[in-house]
């Protein structure tokens, strides 16, 4: 009888674990040529809309260009929006619904930002992400949403990082190695950014990066605030993220003088051209991030650099 009872008791925890690990929702996503994650959602009674999944956005956003066409909203207030490259005052619409996967969220506030002809109708921000543990699987191209109170971490193959929020965006500590000098600082984790590594103007000037690093090109970056900035592309010899080291990383030297990148506490941004190289477990509620290298690890950052 004791053996039978023991066997039965061992089965129960396994069943409970399986139930706890069942996702609340599974969302397929598209990883487009701009390296960013796009998902499908609906607002109120709208048809399906395309949303940018953006850890660097602190709010839910609607592209102003679709209003009155794909979507009708009532705007009842204003707020100040701070993005990567700048800040501006925008209209807000409160008390709306959001449908994604098989889930519905009520009382959602949306900011209206003029993204123009950007390839998305809205932005899925971290204020909603923090309600869940979210797994980002770039191989399967799926987002898995879990209840954070019951999620059981199986992270043997992952590196763990502590998240710290600066100006409403999640950051982790990373190190740059330049001329045998190790420089450690916080960097934003931004799935909504189309770049690899962006280095802030303050950090760049403080460490004389423009003088010490070779410039290979110039490019234009689009922030989640809809503001574009021109940047030089340089090659950082070595970047350390936890126990992982990366070499000859093409990086943008930002010239932004307002917004998140102008904050002296922030050294820069890891955009999704860098982050896509890892499968990610994101637990904003408990300030945890887990990264595991995937098949994108050795893909080029910019095609023109390998031609």
C-alpha positions as CSV (number, residue, x, y, z in Angstrom):
1,X,0.0,0.0,0.0
2,X,2.8,2.4,0.8
3,X,4.4,1.9,-2.6
4,X,1.1,2.6,-4.4
5,X,0.5,5.8,-2.4
6,X,4.0,7.0,-3.1
7,X,3.7,6.4,-6.8
8,X,0.4,8.2,-6.9
9,X,1.8,11.2,-5.0
10,X,4.7,11.4,-7.5
11,X,2.3,11.7,-10.4
12,X,0.4,14.6,-9.0
13,X,3.2,17.1,-8.9
14,X,4.1,16.2,-12.5
15,X,0.5,16.8,-13.6
16,X,0.4,20.1,-11.7
17,X,3.7,21.2,-13.3
18,X,2.3,20.5,-16.7
19,X,-0.9,22.5,-16.0
20,X,1.1,25.4,-14.6
21,X,3.3,25.5,-17.7
22,X,0.4,25.7,-20.1
23,X,0.5,29.1,-21.7
24,X,-2.4,31.5,-21.4
25,X,-1.9,32.4,-25.1
26,X,0.4,31.5,-28.0
27,X,0.9,34.2,-30.6
28,X,2.6,33.5,-33.9
29,X,4.8,36.4,-35.0
30,X,6.5,37.6,-38.2
31,X,10.2,38.6,-38.0
32,X,10.4,41.0,-40.9
33,X,13.4,42.2,-42.8
34,X,13.7,45.1,-40.3
35,X,14.5,42.5,-37.6
36,X,11.4,43.4,-35.6
37,X,8.6,41.3,-34.1
38,X,5.0,41.8,-35.5
39,X,1.9,40.2,-34.0
40,X,-1.8,40.4,-34.8
41,X,-4.3,42.0,-32.4
42,X,-7.7,43.6,-32.4
43,X,-9.0,46.7,-30.6
44,X,-12.7,47.0,-29.6
45,X,-14.7,46.0,-32.7
46,X,-11.8,46.5,-35.2
47,X,-10.6,44.0,-37.8
48,X,-7.2,42.4,-37.3
49,X,-4.4,44.9,-36.8
50,X,-0.6,44.5,-37.0
51,X,1.3,45.4,-33.8
52,X,5.0,45.9,-33.1
53,X,6.0,43.9,-30.0
54,X,8.2,46.5,-28.3
55,X,9.8,46.1,-24.9
56,X,11.2,49.6,-25.3
57,X,7.7,51.2,-25.3
58,X,6.1,52.0,-22.0
59,X,2.6,52.2,-23.3
60,X,0.2,50.8,-25.9
61,X,0.3,52.9,-29.1
62,X,-1.8,53.4,-32.2
63,X,-0.3,54.7,-35.5
64,X,-2.2,57.9,-36.0
65,X,-2.4,57.3,-39.8
66,X,-4.9,54.4,-39.4
67,X,-7.4,56.5,-37.3
68,X,-10.7,56.9,-39.1
69,X,-9.7,54.2,-41.5
70,X,-9.0,50.9,-39.8
71,X,-9.9,52.1,-36.4
72,X,-12.1,54.6,-34.6
73,X,-11.1,55.8,-31.1
74,X,-12.3,58.5,-28.8
75,X,-9.4,60.6,-27.5
76,X,-10.1,62.1,-24.1
77,X,-6.8,63.3,-22.8
78,X,-3.1,64.1,-23.5
79,X,0.2,62.9,-22.2
80,X,3.9,63.4,-22.7
81,X,5.6,60.5,-24.7
82,X,9.3,59.9,-24.3
83,X,10.9,57.7,-27.0
84,X,14.4,56.6,-27.8
85,X,15.3,59.8,-29.7
86,X,13.0,62.5,-28.3
87,X,9.7,63.4,-26.6
88,X,6.4,65.0,-27.6
89,X,2.9,65.5,-26.4
90,X,0.3,63.0,-27.8
91,X,-3.4,62.3,-27.6
92,X,-4.6,59.4,-25.5
93,X,-7.8,57.2,-25.6
94,X,-8.9,55.4,-22.5
95,X,-11.2,52.6,-21.6
96,X,-10.6,50.4,-24.7
97,X,-10.3,46.6,-25.2
98,X,-7.5,44.6,-26.6
99,X,-7.7,41.1,-28.1
100,X,-4.6,39.0,-28.7
101,X,-4.5,35.3,-29.1
102,X,-7.4,33.9,-27.1
103,X,-7.1,36.7,-24.5
104,X,-9.0,39.9,-23.9
105,X,-7.7,42.9,-21.8
106,X,-10.0,45.7,-20.7
107,X,-9.5,49.3,-19.7
108,X,-6.5,49.8,-22.1
109,X,-5.2,53.3,-22.9
110,X,-3.7,54.0,-26.3
111,X,-1.4,56.8,-27.3
112,X,-1.7,58.2,-30.8
113,X,1.7,58.7,-32.5
114,X,2.3,59.7,-36.1
115,X,4.4,56.8,-37.5
116,X,3.2,57.6,-41.1
117,X,3.7,54.7,-43.4
118,X,5.5,52.5,-40.8
119,X,4.6,48.8,-41.4
120,X,2.5,48.5,-38.2
121,X,-0.9,49.8,-36.9
122,X,0.1,49.9,-33.3
123,X,2.7,49.1,-30.6
124,X,2.4,46.5,-27.9
125,X,4.2,48.0,-24.9
126,X,5.9,46.8,-21.8
127,X,3.1,48.1,-19.5
128,X,1.0,45.2,-20.7
129,X,3.9,42.7,-21.0
130,X,4.6,43.1,-17.3
131,X,1.4,41.2,-16.5
132,X,2.9,38.0,-17.9
133,X,6.0,35.9,-18.2
134,X,6.7,35.9,-22.0
135,X,8.8,33.4,-23.9
136,X,10.1,34.7,-27.3
137,X,11.1,31.8,-29.5
138,X,12.7,33.0,-32.7
139,X,13.0,29.5,-34.2
140,X,9.3,28.7,-33.9
141,X,8.4,32.4,-34.3
142,X,6.0,32.2,-31.3
143,X,5.3,34.3,-28.3
144,X,4.1,32.3,-25.2
145,X,2.3,34.2,-22.5
146,X,2.2,32.7,-19.0
147,X,0.7,33.5,-15.6
148,X,3.7,34.8,-13.6
149,X,2.4,33.5,-10.3
150,X,2.5,29.9,-11.5
151,X,5.3,29.9,-14.1
152,X,8.1,27.4,-13.3
153,X,11.4,28.4,-14.8
154,X,13.5,25.7,-16.6
155,X,16.5,27.9,-17.3
156,X,19.5,25.5,-17.3
157,X,20.5,26.6,-20.8
158,X,19.8,30.3,-20.2
159,X,21.9,33.1,-18.8
160,X,20.0,35.1,-16.2
161,X,20.0,38.9,-15.9
162,X,18.5,41.3,-13.5
163,X,16.3,44.0,-15.2
164,X,16.4,47.6,-14.0
165,X,14.0,50.2,-15.4
166,X,15.4,53.6,-16.5
167,X,12.9,56.1,-17.8
168,X,10.3,53.3,-18.1
169,X,12.5,50.9,-20.2
170,X,14.1,47.6,-19.2
171,X,17.9,47.6,-19.0
172,X,20.6,45.1,-18.2
173,X,24.3,45.5,-17.5
174,X,26.8,44.8,-20.3
175,X,30.4,45.5,-20.9
176,X,32.3,46.9,-23.9
177,X,36.0,46.2,-24.4
178,X,37.9,49.0,-26.2
179,X,41.7,49.3,-26.3
180,X,42.0,46.7,-23.5
181,X,39.7,48.8,-21.4
182,X,36.5,47.2,-19.9
183,X,33.6,49.6,-19.7
184,X,30.5,48.4,-17.8
185,X,27.1,50.1,-18.1
186,X,23.3,49.6,-18.4
187,X,21.8,49.1,-21.9
188,X,18.2,49.0,-22.8
189,X,16.7,45.8,-24.1
190,X,14.5,47.0,-27.0
191,X,12.7,44.5,-29.3
192,X,11.0,47.4,-31.0
193,X,14.4,48.8,-32.3
194,X,15.5,47.7,-35.7
195,X,19.2,48.2,-35.0
196,X,21.8,46.0,-33.3
197,X,23.7,48.0,-30.7
198,X,23.2,51.7,-30.3
199,X,25.5,53.7,-28.1
200,X,24.3,57.0,-26.6
201,X,26.0,60.3,-27.4
202,X,26.8,60.9,-23.7
203,X,28.5,57.4,-23.3
204,X,30.3,57.8,-26.7
205,X,31.8,61.1,-25.9
206,X,32.7,60.2,-22.3
207,X,34.7,57.3,-23.6
208,X,36.0,58.9,-26.9
209,X,34.4,56.2,-29.0
210,X,34.2,58.3,-32.2
211,X,38.0,58.8,-32.0
212,X,38.9,55.2,-31.0
213,X,36.6,53.2,-33.2
214,X,36.6,52.8,-37.0
215,X,33.5,54.2,-38.8
216,X,32.3,51.9,-41.6
217,X,29.0,53.6,-42.6
218,X,26.1,56.0,-41.7
219,X,22.5,55.0,-41.2
220,X,19.1,56.4,-40.0
221,X,17.4,54.9,-37.0
222,X,13.7,55.1,-36.2
223,X,12.7,55.4,-32.5
224,X,9.4,54.2,-31.0
225,X,8.5,57.9,-30.8
226,X,8.5,58.1,-34.6
227,X,11.6,60.3,-34.6
228,X,14.4,59.5,-37.0
229,X,18.1,60.2,-36.2
230,X,21.2,59.8,-38.4
231,X,24.0,57.8,-36.8
232,X,27.6,56.6,-37.6
233,X,28.2,52.9,-37.7
234,X,31.4,51.9,-35.9
235,X,32.8,48.4,-35.0
236,X,33.1,47.6,-31.3
237,X,35.9,45.1,-30.8
238,X,34.2,43.1,-28.0
239,X,30.9,43.1,-26.1
240,X,30.2,40.9,-23.0
241,X,26.7,40.0,-22.1
242,X,26.8,37.8,-19.0
243,X,29.2,34.9,-19.7
244,X,28.8,35.4,-23.5
245,X,31.4,37.4,-25.5
246,X,30.7,38.8,-29.0
247,X,33.4,40.2,-31.3
248,X,33.5,43.0,-33.9
249,X,29.9,44.2,-33.3
250,X,28.7,46.9,-35.7
251,X,27.3,49.7,-33.5
252,X,25.5,53.0,-34.0
253,X,26.8,56.1,-32.4
254,X,23.6,58.0,-31.6
255,X,23.4,61.8,-31.7
256,X,20.0,62.0,-29.9
257,X,19.9,64.9,-27.5
258,X,16.5,64.2,-26.0
259,X,14.5,61.1,-25.1
260,X,15.7,57.9,-23.6
261,X,19.1,57.9,-25.4
262,X,19.9,61.3,-23.9
263,X,19.7,60.0,-20.3
264,X,23.2,59.9,-18.9
265,X,22.3,56.8,-16.8
266,X,21.9,54.8,-20.1
267,X,24.8,53.7,-22.2
268,X,22.8,52.6,-25.2
269,X,20.3,50.1,-26.6
270,X,20.4,46.5,-27.7
271,X,17.9,46.5,-30.6
272,X,16.2,43.4,-32.0
273,X,18.9,43.0,-34.7
274,X,21.0,41.9,-31.7
275,X,18.3,40.4,-29.5
276,X,16.9,38.1,-32.2
277,X,20.1,36.0,-31.7
278,X,18.7,34.7,-28.4
279,X,15.5,32.9,-27.3
280,X,14.2,35.0,-24.5
281,X,12.2,34.6,-21.3
282,X,10.9,37.9,-20.1
283,X,9.6,38.3,-16.5
284,X,9.2,42.1,-16.1
285,X,7.1,41.7,-13.0
286,X,10.0,40.2,-11.1
287,X,12.8,42.1,-13.0
288,X,14.2,38.9,-14.6
289,X,15.5,38.2,-18.1
290,X,16.9,35.0,-19.5
291,X,18.8,34.6,-22.8
292,X,19.8,31.5,-24.7
293,X,21.7,31.7,-28.1
294,X,19.7,30.5,-31.1
295,X,20.3,29.9,-34.8
296,X,20.5,33.6,-35.6
297,X,23.6,33.9,-33.5
298,X,26.1,34.1,-36.4
299,X,24.0,35.8,-39.0
300,X,25.4,39.2,-40.2
301,X,24.2,42.4,-38.7
302,X,24.3,44.4,-42.0
303,X,24.5,42.7,-45.4
304,X,26.6,45.4,-46.9
305,X,29.3,44.7,-44.4
306,X,29.8,41.1,-45.7
307,X,29.6,41.9,-49.4
